């Protein structure tokens, strides 16, 4: 019998048969891990199994390769924090859908987990959340092997006047380095480098750049699947104004 | 041996019935056997009328073309009743939710059954649900208030917010309150429900 215990974030839950549910957890030591919760559709357990919930889980299986079953204990629910706010709700959906989409199964991403937990705990602070979410997307790209290098110009090596990002290499490009190619490059608002006022317009522009890498690089390399629509919905709601 | 095979062939239909019954929600092979045995013992009282009714319902049951409720005509009784045309439209996820609302008898308007909730994971978008039809109904039926009676789950409320976006400015939009259920004890409530109840507290 294989067994482990960990605390993690519930990414998704779907009904399995009449009384069980198959859940997808993201934990620091086990990464994205799937298993069955017996009685997961019951009145007692179903309310606990909401995406974004922090759960203490024990996973058991006869063999490591088996689907296995979870027993779950709630640590804290995040649903009540977000149900009334469409922006928070769509933000939570974007995070859980992207993790479910990107993360390989059973591969630990402890740093990304810590960032995700901190991000979800900020959900009721909408003044801070969009910027935190942007930084989380950068971290997600980094963890998945598509880190953006925004410190120096890929052409001239300059550290100042960086205005663009190369859609191919993900490296920063200065005005001088861009030359006549400027219109083919992605915008590099200061907020992407952790500078400037980080106003909503700038954050929305930064989402275009991270979105490009998520869609064109990450999603394509994952078998050319479309990026979950939850992210586009969050970005559209945010861009429309809080 | 011969007796055995005769016995098997003579119970083939009953076994098939048990197998079908076992596929019903709440029943397994064991409870299906008990139910079938009970039906056979009460043949005149239960089995024959049940079989007749099942045949009738199989021939007549259909989804209401207007609201998605299940009935035996193309447009259900609620949609055809003039009394229910009071300008209120209650949006529910499933027919079971509509029936639950009707049991309470508290709502006197009409319904709209979505047939599910939006789900990015299961690739269920607005076109897979009856959301375009809902938008048409709001425009064509003189609706003054849309009550979003969707489940208090992440998927349910995501769908509610999506519909609210689509109908924004066209009609009054309301949703069900969230909080302590009747007969509920605070000690047994989850922290999410207590948080929602505290946020929606009212003056007494």
Interface residues (C-beta under 8 A of the other chain):
Chain A: X12 X14 X18 X47 X48 X50 X51 X52 X74 X76 X77 X79 X80 X81 X82 X83 X84 X86 X89 X90 X92 X93 X97 X100 X228 X229 X230
Chain B: X25 X26 X120 X121 X122 X125 X152 X153 X154 X157 X158 X161 X164 X165 X178 X190 X191 X192 X193 X195 X196 X199
